[in-house]
């Protein structure tokens, strides 16, 4: 230990025990003063004062050594942060115990934050790895069409370009979902015009796969964000188009005021998979058995659920008795998590 460290220890110890030292010196000083006022001889107190001085010196040395040991452990902990909060030197007094508990709480919170960050990073990496794998399919298809000497159907070109656009929108949605609170524009959203605009955009898929649409006009406005609500409903429609066989039917209706449903006539979802359909990356049996170029990525419904939770809405997926899959958007809630 160098001189600077020793001086720092002495200054810290004197600061910590100065009240005790003053009180310890005050007692013999008061005893000496009372003896002098009584006309006593100071030499009579020689042995007493020597004993008191020895006691003060012994007590001070013990106190300094205890303080130095504890302070050196603290300095070592600061220089080499322990992996566990319990490895910190325990507190002796109540303030030290409080500071020890505070340090443990901060370390625990930091560990949880790092775990969440690492998990989110793994999810992002897994998603974009899967996204790259998926988007290569339509790009490869367009490349093959470009190399073909035969005439290429414009409808096929539109289909592949549409898929690329969908994948790009999904990637942007996944990235923006982390900062959704800064990207909300709350307004009264007319539901029928919103659904009509989405279906118009998906019209080539309806025609190409000969899938019939049933959507009677309905009225109702929901307090929501049109972009994110549209993203969620579009994902439900895209999934319905993906799994509905050629010649099937998709129904969009307002089952109750502000309760929007999207139902298809596809094979449905196994009962064992329903509780997990909103998990990130979960595809289930139906997703793995989809059409080869567009098997499920397990991201769409996850984004849908996350956005609806932020907007204060509810979404659920079930398989009604008549067959197929039904996605229900309950838009009656007006409490927004993003502002709570």
Secondary structure, DSSP 8 states (H G I E B T S, - for coil): --HHHHHHHHHHHHHHHHHHHHHHHHHHHHHHHHHHHTT--GGGGHHHHHHHHHHHHHHHHHHHHHHHHHHHHHHHHHHS--SSGGGS---SSHHHHHHHHHHHHHHHHHHHHHHHHHHHHHHHHHHHHHHHHHHHHHHHHHHHHHH-SS---HHHHHHHHHHHHHHHHHHHHHHHGGGGGGS--EEEEEHHHHHHHHHHHHHHHHHHTT-EEE------EEEEEHHHHHHHHHHHHHHHHHHS-TT-EEEEEEEETTEEEEEE-S----HHHHTTTTSTT--HHHHHTS-GGG---S-HHHHHHHHHHHHT-EEEEE--TTSS-EEEEE------GGG-
